[in-house]
Amino acid sequence: MTIKLLKRLRKLRQLDTVRFIQNACAPMVLQVAFFENGQLRRQLIRTREGGVMSCRHLGEAYALCRSAGVHRAELVQIVSHDEACAGDRSAATRPAMSLTF
């Protein structure tokens, strides 16, 4: 998923949700949920080279979304727990927060 494809999905009204996912101290990534052939799919925003695009703060994430014409997103914060008692998956500690920008 690229920013160009995000713009196209928004124009075709196939875009469902954009999520800013922040995992502990790691950079923030953007996940896009969209409809394809009647099914809901999720993909991370990637660079032209194929790497996962990351943001250092909300301002960068807002700018990327605004460039695609998206003005709503959800913020999901994941907090890593002590390695000794953590399972094999991280879980969001709070429900997603709705953002409008």
Salt bridges, closest charged atoms under 4 A:
GLU36 OE1 - ARG41 NH1 2.37
GLU60 OE2 - ARG56 NH2 2.62
GLU60 OE2 - HIS57 NE2 3.89
GLU74 OE1 - ARG19 NE 2.84
